[in-house]
Amino acid sequence: EGKAIVSVDETVPSSAMDGLDGIRTGAFWASTDGMPTNDNNCFEDGATRRVGDIGLFASNAANFRYTDIGPGVLTPMHRTPTIDYSILSTYMLRAAMTWRN
């Protein structure tokens, strides 16, 4: 019987990625205390915690981020020394048309 605790219920801030128009990214959680992470009892918001200038990836760290890729945007293939997991959500907008006589 697991019990969840919601400690933050707000919009996650995002920022544009330099040189990649139409792509925004934001952090849910980040830690640089090693792998596996050891901050299970820390109540500080992991997304807003200062972990230094880790750039696009950090060695010996755990990061949980999201990326918002706009419609029609292409992302270049790349390699990183990290293990990345992506959750792809798609949304379909339906236009509501009003006919006038």
N, C-alpha and C positions, 0 to 999 in steps of 0.2 A: 504494500500500500504506500506508494510514493506520494509525497506532498511537494508541490512547487511553491516557490516564493517569488512573486513579482516585485522586484525592488525598484525598477524604473519602467514607467509606461509613458513614453513620450516619443516624438519624432526624432529619428537619428539624423544628425546633421551630415551633409555630404559636401564634397567639393569637386570642381572640375579637374580632370586629369590633364596636365600640361601636354600640349601637342596632340591631344586626342579629342577633337571636337565631338560633342554629343555623348560623351561618356563622363559619368560622375561616380565617385566612390566614397564610402564612409566606413567607419569602424564600429562594429558592435562590441568588440572586446580585444585587448592586446596584452601580452605579458612577455617579459624577457627574462624570466627567472629560470629558464631551462625547460627541458622536455623530459618527462611530462611536467606540466606546470604544477606549482605547489602553492597556489593562492586560493584554495578552497574556502577558507574562512575569512577572506578579505571582503569587506562590504563596500570598498571604494569602487566606483563605476569603472569597469575595465575599458570602456570605450573612450572615456575622457581622461584616463590616467596618462601622465607624461611618461613615455618610455624612451625618450631620446629620438634622435633623427634616424629612424630605421629605414627610411626610403621605401622602395617598392617591396622589399622583403628584408627580413632580419635573420641572422644565423642564431640557432639555438633558442628559438622563440615560438610562441603560439599566437596566431592572429586569426580573428574571425571578422571578415570584412564583407561588404557587399559592393557590387558594381551595377550601375544602372546604364544600360546601353540603349540609346535612343533608336527610334525607328529608322531603318535604312543605313545605320552606322556600321562600318566594317572595322573589325579589330585585326591588327597584324598578328601573324603567328610569332611566337616567341618561346624561349626556353628560360627556365629559372631553376635554381637548385632547391626549390621548395616542392612540397606535395600540396597541390591545390585541388579543392573541391568546389564545384559550381552547382548552384541550384538555379535553374532557368525557369523563370515565370514569364508567361506570355499573357498579354491582355488584348482583347479585341474591342475596338471602339465601334459602336454602331451609331450611324447618323440617323437622327430623327428628323424626318422631312415633313414640313407643313405645306400642304397644297392650298393654294388660294384660287378661288373662282372669280 
